[in-house]
Amino acid sequence: MAARKARRQHAGAATLIVASLVFRPLTFAAPGTSDKAKIEFYTMDMCPYAQRTWITLEEKGVPYKRTVVNVRNSTEREWYVKNVNPLGKVPSIRDLTDGTVLYESEIINEYLEQKFADSGPALMPPSAKGAASVRLWNHHLNNKLAPAHFTFLMNKNATADPEKIQALEEALQYYEENLKGPFLLGDDFTLADVSALPFFERLIFSCRRFKDYEVPPRMKRLLKWLDTAMSQPSFLATKRPEDQLEEVYQRFLSVNYAFGGLNRN
């Protein structure tokens, strides 16, 4: 009787241990940070919104630890919603210096720029006009380019492709006509470039792989900017493996994914 009770207690303890191992998010320290991290960065490996914040952390040189969460797992999502982000999305951060918790990539990135102004390069222009320009670039990306890309990619009616391509190229033309060079706002790499790069990374790969489409050669200024911006060490450190991009987009295409679905999740 006592032996059976002991076994039951042992089994219960083992279940709790296994549950904590399965559902606790995985944490990785950034190289050289160990226990000196100032930011805990909550992410999913293939999310472009989270990659924006990852690039910012790399640019600023802020010691951080990267915590991977699976918001599709109900138990892990419950933990994350309760303890970090009530919206259940990535990215989020916890400022380990004072406990501040934030979410939404653009809000996080501006916070990191201001909080760690003395670390790394400035990513936001000091003038009101410059800061507004960054936000306008991000607005175009979020509301024009990203939806046009995804709508074209997911279209399976070949006769509608010319219309989808036209919408995509109108969004791309905005970059061609308005970027200053060598970066979007001029000489300095800013949060406008940071926000755009993960989406262009995915646009170039997915359109080439699944639509046999390339950014038009006539868009010389855009292509030069891409070449320059994608050479930034912060982007190269966060660049996603193409085999994993392939897997993600194959899954999207197989289930007729809607733009923003992952972000809503």
N, C-alpha and C positions, 0 to 999 in steps of 0.2 A: 504493500500500500504506500509506504513512505517512498519506495523506489519509483513507483508510478508518479507520485506527486512531484518528486524531484525532476523526473523526465519532462513532465508537463511544464514546470517552471523553466527548465532549461530551454525547451522548445519555444516558449513564449519569449524569452530573452533573445533567442536566436532570430525569431521573426522580427522583433524590433530592430535588431542590428542590421538584418538584411534590408528592411524597409528604409532605414536611414541611408544605407549604401546606395540603394536603387534610386531614391527620390531626392537626395540632397544634390543640388547642382554641383557640377565639377568645376573646381577652381584651379587656375593655372597662373603662376607668377610670371610677370614679364621678365625677360632676361635681366639678371643683375639686380632685381628688386627685393627678392626674398620677403622679409617681414617689414621692409621699409615702405611698402605701398601706401600711397596717399589716397588712391581711388580704387574702389572695387567696381569693375566694369562688367555688367550683366549683358550677355550677348547670345546670339545663335550664329553659328559659324558662317552661314551663307546669306545672312540678311544684309542687304545694301545699306539700310538705315543704320544698323549697328556698325557697319564698316566705316561710316562717316565718323563716328565717335572714336573708333579705333585709330583712324588716321590722325585725328586731332590729338589724341593722347601721345602718339608717336612723335608728332610735330613738336608738341610742347615739352617732351622729355619728362613728363610727370611719371614717377614710379606708380605702377598700377598692377592689380591682379585681375585676370580675366576669368569670369565665372560663366560657364556655359549652362544655360537653362533650356529645357525642352518644354515649351509652353503647350505642346500638343498632348503631353502626359498630364492626365487630370490631377493626380496627386501633386506632382511638381508644380503645375500651374497654380493649384490652390495655395501652396507654400509661397510662391512668387507673388501672387496677387495680395496675399495677406501681409507679407513682409517687405515687399519692394515696390511694385507697380500695380496699383489697383486696376489699371487697364489691361494688364496681362500681356503687354507687348515688350519687345526689345527695340532699342537699347534702353538701359537704365544705368544710373551710377549711384554709388553711396560714397560720399566724401568722408573718408576715414579720419580726417582731421577734426571734423565737427559733427558728423552724423547726418549731414544734409543728404536727402534722397531726391533724385530728379529723374525725369523721363522725357521722351521726345528728343530726337537727335539734334535738331537745330538749337533747342533750348539748352540742352546739355553742353553743346559745343561752345556756345556763347558764354556759358557759365565757366567752363574750363579756361577759356581765353581771359576772362576777367579775374577769376580766382588765382590763376597762375600767370599773371601778366609778366612777372619777372623771370619766367622760365621759357626758354625756347623763343622762336620768332613770333612777332605779333601777327595774328591771323585775322584781325578785324581792323579796318582803317579807323583812325582816331576821330575823323570828322563825321558829322551827322550824315552828310551826303554820301560818304564812302560806306558807312554802315548800312544806309538805305539801299545802296547799290548791291551790296552782298545779298540783302534780303530779297531784292527784286530778281536777281539771278536765281535764287533758290525757289522763288515763287514760280518762275517760268519752268524750271526743271520739274517741280512737283506737279504742276497743273497742265503743262503742255507736253514736254518731251517724254516724261515717263509714261503717261497714259497712251501717247501716240505710238511709242515703241511697243508696249505690251499689246495694244489693240492690233497692230500689224502682225506681231509675232503669233498671236493666238488665232488669227483669221485663217479659216480653212476653206474659204470660198475664193478660189483663185481669181475669179472675175472681179472681186472687190479689192484685190491687192493694189491696183493702181491708185485707188482712192486713199487707201491706208498709207501707201508710200508718200503720196502728196502731203498728207497731214504730218507725217514724220519729218519730211524734208522741210516743211514750213517751220517746224520746231527747231530743226538743225540750223536752218538759215539764220535764225535769230542769233545763234552763236557766231556764225560767220560774219554777220554784219556788225555785231555789237561788242565782241571781245576786244580788249585793248592790246593784248600781247606784251610779253610772252605768256602772261596769265590773264585770267578773265578781266581783272581790274587794272592790269598794267604790270609793273615790275615785280609786285609782291604776290606771293602765293597766299591766298586768303581762304576763309571759310566758304566762299562761293566755289572755289576749285575743289575743296574738300568734299562738299556736298555732291558735286557733279560726278566725280571720278568713279565711285562704285556703280553708278547707273550707266555711264559710258562703257565701263568694263563689260557689263552684262549686255548692253546693246550691241557692241561690236561682236562679241562672241556669239550671241544667240542668233542675230540676223545673218551672220556669215554661215553658221552651222545649219540653221533650219530654214532660212529663206533665200540663201545664196545672194545676200544683199550686203553691200559695203557702203560706208559713208562716201558720197560722191567725190571723185577726185577734184572737181571744180571748187570744192569747199577747202581751199588751200590754207586759209587762216585757221579754220577749225582743226584741220589735220595737224598743222604745226603745233597748235596748242595742245592737242592730245599727246603728241610725241613728247613735248616738253613736260607737261604735267604728270604723265605716266612714268616719267623718269625720276620723280621725287622718291627719295628713300622711304618716306612714310607710306606711300602708296605701294611700293614694291614689297614692303614688309607685311602688308595686309592683303596683297593680291591673292585672289582665290584660284585654286587649282582648276584647270579646265575640265578635268574629268568629273569634278564635283559640280561645276556649273552645268555640264552636260546632264548629269543625273537630275539636277533640280528642274531644268527646263523640259526634260523628257517627261517628268512627273506632271508638270504644269500642263503640257500639251495633251497628255493622256486623259486628264480629268476636266479639260476645258476650264481651266482656272480663270477667275475673274481678277482684273487688276485691283490691287489693294487687299486681296483676300488674306494673304499671309500677314499683312500689317494689321488687319482687323482681328486676326487670330492672336 
